[in-house]
Amino acid sequence: MLPRHSHSKNTAKLSVTVTDLSGVQRVLTMLTGRNYALTYFAADEATAGRWRTTLDVILGADQLDLLEARLHRVPSVLDVEMRSSPELAATA
């Protein structure tokens, strides 16, 4: 059986803006359903009922673009900002 994920790991820092609190739950459900390792999570209410979530996720280097595309497909997601750092994964 071939490995599903790359051996090279990165920590991605995500900032995701969603339409409402249930959007926060949808993002978390998607990430945990895909077995991404979360090392940090925070959610703060932004303006007009929108929520800004901040997450650190450990994933394979080849999964960064795929994760961003998946988040953009969640109907309640308005914006996704992602920064990755292979150095942080070594300390997580």
BELDA-V682204 format. One record per pair of residues at least 4 apart in sequence whose C-alpha atoms are under 6 Angstrom apart, sorted by the first residue. I is the first residue (numbers start at 1). J is the second residue. Records with the same first field share a line. If there is no record, write none. Layout:
I: J, J
This chain:
5: 60
6: 60
8: 60, 61
9: 59, 60, 61
10: 58, 59, 60, 61, 85, 86, 89
11: 57, 58, 84, 85, 88, 89
12: 56, 57, 83, 84
13: 55, 56, 82, 83
14: 54, 55, 81, 82
15: 53, 54, 80, 81
16: 52, 53, 79, 80
17: 51, 52, 78, 79
18: 23, 50, 51, 76, 77, 78
19: 50, 76
20: 49, 50, 51
23: 76
29: 33
31: 36
32: 36
37: 57, 58
38: 56, 57
39: 56
40: 55, 56
41: 54, 55
42: 53, 54
43: 52, 53
44: 51, 52
45: 51
46: 50, 51
